[in-house]
Amino acid sequence: MRFVDVITRSCFVAFVVIALDGCAHTAPLPAAETLTTEGITARLTSSAQQRQRLDGVIKAALPGLQGAVLSAIVDVAAEAPRQLSVSVRSFFEVPTQVLVADNDTVTLYDASSGAPRFSRGPATDKSLQRVLGVPLVPDDVVALILGRAPVAVVEGAPAARLKVLGIDEQAGTYTVSIERAGRGTLWWTARFSDDALVALVAFAGDGRRLVEARCSDHVVVAGVAFAHAVRLRLVPDSEGGAFAESKEVVLTVQQATFNGPPLPPEAFVLVPPPGTPINPM
């Protein structure tokens, strides 16, 4: 492994080795000028523009009580960069939870505990945790399932800062740190051959690790590779918080349209019936 910057944290080196284990192919490295921070930023920006949307069905294996694994069928719509709709079906194919994130606002319908409730509030890492148990901001979930690095400038937000952390010539991958103002950092590992995401580490704003993800079973759609399987490890909280022990969420795409026609605006609107109270999230 050839590092562009000297990494002294052995935990990062260990994660990259573990995350990329099993990648048998060795892609030729591109020209030297593309291995700089500027060159890789250009690669990721170009790749992001090719990964716009997903409309499909995902099977989710979720951690349950006492080590049990719960299986759920989830209808998902995602539109880059910040729109997400997640609907969890019941055994009878009726939605028990629906979460819609439209930029900075999340609306949640929850009938999983009996009486249906509607809630609305800011999009935070707690929003999706209530539905899929994943402590990620909704637009980071959009980035993850599309393999779309969040490097493009979002209106009203400063541009992300990128730093090349490492290059693995044998695996044919590169890893960058993506730092966003007021947000947690992402470590993003992608293939040189097609810039497809293969591994991700998400940090909280205070530097704590939240999620480690591996993407696999890539399928090429119109020349763009999308992962059909995502395995997320929820990192235990050393302070005894939400995750006292390591848990995993496995998302497997059952059927999906990637980069299809633009989704209608109503795909990301959840309107309660008239007179229905909306609770703050």
TIGUMI-730457 format. One line per field, with one value per residue (C-alpha): residue number from 1; residue in one letter; y, z, x. Coordinates in Angstrom, 2 decimals, padded with zeros to 5 digits, always signed. Layout:
// TIGUMI-730457
nr <- (NUM  ...) .
rest <- (A  ...) .
py <- (Y  ...) .
pz <- (Z  ...) .
px <- (X  ...) .
//
This chain:
// TIGUMI-730457
nr <- (1  2  3  4  5  6  7  8  9  10  11  12  13  14  15  16  17  18  19  20  21  22  23  24  25  26  27  28  29  30  31  32  33  34  35  36  37  38  39  40  41  42  43  44  45  46  47  48  49  50  51  52  53  54  55  56  57  58  59  60  61  62  63  64  65  66  67  68  69  70  71  72  73  74  75  76  77  78  79  80  81  82  83  84  85  86  87  88  89  90  91  92  93  94  95  96  97  98  99  100  101  102  103  104  105  106  107  108  109  110  111  112  113  114  115  116  117  118  119  120  121  122  123  124  125  126  127  128  129  130  131  132  133  134  135  136  137  138  139  140  141  142  143  144  145  146  147  148  149  150  151  152  153  154  155  156  157  158  159  160  161  162  163  164  165  166  167  168  169  170  171  172  173  174  175  176  177  178  179  180  181  182  183  184  185  186  187  188  189  190  191  192  193  194  195  196  197  198  199  200  201  202  203  204  205  206  207  208  209  210  211  212  213  214  215  216  217  218  219  220  221  222  223  224  225  226  227  228  229  230  231  232  233  234  235  236  237  238  239  240  241  242  243  244  245  246  247  248  249  250  251  252  253  254  255  256  257  258  259  260  261  262  263  264  265  266  267  268  269  270  271  272  273  274  275  276  277  278  279  280  281) .
rest <- (M  R  F  V  D  V  I  T  R  S  C  F  V  A  F  V  V  I  A  L  D  G  C  A  H  T  A  P  L  P  A  A  E  T  L  T  T  E  G  I  T  A  R  L  T  S  S  A  Q  Q  R  Q  R  L  D  G  V  I  K  A  A  L  P  G  L  Q  G  A  V  L  S  A  I  V  D  V  A  A  E  A  P  R  Q  L  S  V  S  V  R  S  F  F  E  V  P  T  Q  V  L  V  A  D  N  D  T  V  T  L  Y  D  A  S  S  G  A  P  R  F  S  R  G  P  A  T  D  K  S  L  Q  R  V  L  G  V  P  L  V  P  D  D  V  V  A  L  I  L  G  R  A  P  V  A  V  V  E  G  A  P  A  A  R  L  K  V  L  G  I  D  E  Q  A  G  T  Y  T  V  S  I  E  R  A  G  R  G  T  L  W  W  T  A  R  F  S  D  D  A  L  V  A  L  V  A  F  A  G  D  G  R  R  L  V  E  A  R  C  S  D  H  V  V  V  A  G  V  A  F  A  H  A  V  R  L  R  L  V  P  D  S  E  G  G  A  F  A  E  S  K  E  V  V  L  T  V  Q  Q  A  T  F  N  G  P  P  L  P  P  E  A  F  V  L  V  P  P  P  G  T  P  I  N  P  M) .
py <- (+000.00  +003.40  +006.28  +009.79  +011.24  +009.63  +008.03  +007.41  +006.02  +002.26  +001.82  +003.42  +001.16  -001.89  -000.85  -000.25  -003.66  -005.39  -003.44  -004.23  -007.84  -010.07  -007.60  -009.88  -007.54  -005.17  -002.11  -000.16  +003.18  +006.26  +009.01  +010.53  +013.88  +012.23  +010.90  +014.36  +015.81  +018.01  +015.08  +012.80  +015.63  +015.98  +012.22  +012.13  +015.23  +013.73  +010.40  +012.12  +013.73  +010.24  +008.91  +010.75  +008.54  +005.17  +003.85  +000.32  -002.33  -003.23  -006.15  -005.05  -007.36  -005.38  -006.09  -007.13  -007.97  -010.51  -011.02  -011.78  -010.56  -008.87  -008.91  -006.10  -005.12  -001.42  +000.69  +003.33  +006.41  +008.59  +011.69  +013.33  +015.13  +015.36  +013.74  +010.35  +008.31  +005.08  +002.96  -000.19  -002.80  -004.96  -008.71  -007.81  -005.46  -002.37  +000.44  +000.55  +003.34  +005.96  +008.52  +011.30  +013.65  +016.73  +018.64  +019.77  +018.52  +015.01  +013.82  +010.45  +008.25  +005.52  +002.84  +000.20  +000.49  +000.67  +004.06  +005.91  +009.00  +011.74  +013.61  +016.33  +017.93  +018.66  +016.02  +014.61  +011.34  +010.39  +010.54  +007.36  +005.62  +005.50  +003.54  +001.45  +001.80  +003.55  +006.71  +008.62  +011.90  +011.15  +012.77  +010.64  +007.60  +008.95  +009.21  +005.67  +003.84  +005.74  +005.49  +009.24  +011.09  +014.22  +016.61  +018.73  +022.15  +022.12  +025.46  +027.36  +025.04  +025.45  +023.02  +019.89  +019.66  +016.56  +015.03  +011.94  +009.44  +006.43  +004.55  +000.76  -000.28  -003.98  -003.50  -000.67  +001.71  +005.14  +006.56  +010.19  +012.13  +014.26  +017.03  +019.11  +022.21  +021.41  +017.74  +014.57  +013.49  +010.59  +008.29  +007.27  +004.33  +003.88  +001.88  +003.52  +001.62  +003.23  +005.31  +002.91  +003.11  -000.02  +001.14  +004.05  +005.18  +007.84  +009.96  +012.10  +015.80  +015.17  +012.61  +009.40  +006.59  +005.85  +003.47  +001.38  +000.21  -002.17  -002.13  -005.14  -006.90  -003.94  -003.91  -001.65  +000.43  +002.51  +002.51  +003.39  +000.81  +000.67  -001.62  -004.06  -005.00  -002.75  -004.11  -001.53  -002.12  +000.19  +000.99  +000.46  +003.57  +003.43  +005.68  +003.24  +005.17  +003.93  +001.03  -000.88  -003.61  -003.91  -004.35  -004.86  -003.76  -005.47  -003.86  -005.90  -004.44  -006.76  -004.74  -001.18  +001.37  +003.34  +006.66  +006.34  +009.28  +012.08  +011.14  +013.20  +015.85  +013.96  +011.09  +013.20  +014.64  +013.07  +014.96  +013.83  +013.73  +017.00  +017.57  +015.02  +016.32  +016.46  +015.88  +017.44  +015.02) .
pz <- (+000.00  -000.98  +001.20  -000.23  +003.26  +006.29  +008.41  +011.98  +013.24  +013.00  +013.39  +009.97  +008.33  +009.90  +008.71  +005.13  +004.99  +006.46  +004.35  +001.10  +001.83  -000.89  -003.78  -006.17  -009.13  -009.51  -011.53  -013.21  -011.55  -013.56  -014.48  -011.56  -011.84  -011.02  -007.72  -006.19  -004.01  -006.92  -009.35  -007.09  -006.25  -009.98  -010.29  -007.44  -008.67  -012.14  -010.68  -008.47  -011.52  -012.97  -009.86  -009.62  -008.40  -007.31  -007.20  -005.92  -003.27  -000.65  +001.76  +005.14  +007.83  +011.06  +014.58  +016.95  +020.63  +022.18  +018.98  +016.78  +013.18  +011.82  +008.10  +006.40  +002.88  +002.28  -000.65  -001.31  -003.53  -003.56  -005.59  -005.35  -003.39  -000.47  -001.07  +000.38  +000.89  +002.92  +003.46  +005.60  +004.77  +007.32  +006.93  +005.21  +002.74  +004.49  +005.31  +009.04  +008.85  +006.18  +006.34  +003.79  +003.85  +001.66  +002.06  +005.72  +006.84  +007.75  +008.04  +009.68  +009.71  +012.34  +012.93  +014.25  +017.84  +017.20  +016.71  +013.71  +014.55  +012.37  +013.32  +011.62  +012.36  +011.15  +009.23  +011.73  +012.33  +014.69  +011.91  +010.01  +013.20  +014.16  +011.00  +010.01  +013.10  +011.10  +012.74  +009.50  +008.22  +005.37  +002.66  +003.72  +003.17  -000.32  -000.90  +000.40  -001.63  -004.81  -004.21  -004.73  -002.80  -001.15  -002.74  -004.91  -003.54  -001.99  -002.11  +001.12  +002.34  +002.01  -000.23  +001.34  +001.94  +000.57  +001.61  +000.10  +002.90  +001.07  -002.21  -002.35  -005.60  -005.10  -004.52  -007.07  -004.63  -003.09  +000.20  +000.87  +003.90  +003.18  +005.74  +005.87  +008.00  +010.94  +009.93  +010.67  +008.45  +005.98  +004.93  +001.38  -000.38  -004.11  -007.04  -009.54  -012.40  -012.09  -008.85  -007.36  -003.56  -001.76  +001.85  +004.05  +007.62  +009.02  +012.05  +014.32  +014.59  +017.77  +016.04  +017.26  +014.73  +013.97  +011.01  +008.97  +005.64  +002.88  -000.58  -002.90  -005.75  -008.06  -011.18  -014.14  -015.39  -018.51  -017.74  -014.03  -011.27  -008.38  -005.34  -004.77  -001.26  +001.64  +005.01  +007.80  +011.15  +013.86  +016.04  +019.81  +021.93  +024.43  +026.76  +027.00  +024.72  +022.00  +020.88  +023.80  +021.42  +017.72  +015.49  +011.76  +009.20  +005.80  +002.84  -000.34  -003.46  -004.65  -007.65  -008.61  -011.35  -011.16  -012.99  -014.35  -015.25  -012.66  -009.79  -009.36  -006.61  -004.69  -004.18  -001.42  +000.12  +003.07  +003.95  +006.98  +006.60  +007.48  +011.20  +012.05  +014.74  +013.80  +016.68  +016.81  +016.23) .
px <- (+000.00  +001.36  +000.17  +000.01  -000.15  +001.45  -001.26  -000.25  -003.54  -003.18  -006.96  -007.46  -004.90  -006.54  -009.99  -008.89  -007.19  -010.25  -012.74  -010.99  -010.14  -011.45  -011.03  -009.19  -008.85  -005.92  -006.80  -004.02  -003.36  -004.27  -001.84  +000.06  -001.72  -005.07  -003.69  -003.46  -006.22  -007.29  -007.30  -009.33  -011.74  -012.37  -012.91  -015.42  -017.25  -017.59  -018.72  -021.32  -022.91  -023.50  -025.28  -028.55  -031.40  -032.73  -036.28  -036.59  -037.13  -034.51  -034.48  -033.18  -031.78  -031.99  -030.72  -033.48  -033.67  -031.30  -029.33  -032.34  -032.31  -035.41  -036.15  -038.05  -038.98  -038.33  -039.48  -036.84  -036.70  -033.60  -032.84  -029.43  -028.29  -030.74  -034.14  -035.05  -038.21  -038.17  -041.30  -041.15  -043.78  -045.55  -046.12  -049.39  -047.62  -049.03  -046.56  -045.89  -043.32  -042.75  -039.95  -039.61  -036.63  -036.89  -033.63  -033.47  -036.91  -038.06  -041.67  -042.34  -045.45  -045.20  -047.84  -045.42  -046.67  -050.38  -052.01  -050.51  -048.49  -047.04  -043.89  -041.87  -038.53  -035.02  -033.08  -030.55  -028.73  -031.59  -034.21  -033.36  -032.31  -035.98  -036.83  -033.79  -031.63  -028.91  -027.49  -026.85  -028.21  -030.69  -028.56  -025.58  -027.82  -028.57  -024.80  -024.25  -026.89  -026.01  -022.25  -022.25  -019.55  -021.03  -018.55  -020.84  -021.77  -025.24  -027.04  -026.47  -023.68  -019.91  -018.04  -016.60  -012.85  -011.15  -007.85  -006.27  -005.60  -004.30  -003.90  -003.93  -002.28  -002.98  -006.73  -006.93  -008.63  -008.15  -009.41  -010.23  -011.42  -014.50  -014.90  -018.10  -018.66  -020.93  -021.12  -019.22  -016.34  -016.58  -013.75  -014.63  -012.93  -013.60  -012.22  -009.90  -011.50  -014.94  -014.98  -017.55  -017.82  -016.54  -016.10  -017.14  -016.59  -018.94  -018.01  -020.14  -019.42  -017.41  -015.17  -016.83  -017.18  -020.82  -020.92  -018.52  -019.96  -018.91  -020.49  -020.43  -022.25  -021.81  -023.96  -023.19  -026.12  -025.46  -021.75  -022.10  -021.50  -023.99  -023.70  -026.55  -025.42  -024.43  -023.31  -023.24  -021.57  -022.87  -019.88  -020.38  -020.50  -017.63  -019.64  -022.54  -024.90  -027.23  -025.02  -023.53  -022.36  -021.62  -024.68  -025.06  -027.61  -027.52  -029.29  -029.76  -031.34  -034.12  -035.19  -034.40  -034.16  -030.91  -030.63  -034.15  -036.38  -036.66  -038.94  -042.13  -042.12  -044.81  -042.34  -040.77  -043.93  -045.76  -048.95  -050.99  -054.80  -056.56  -056.81  -054.12  -051.73  -048.06  -045.65  -042.19  -039.33) .
//
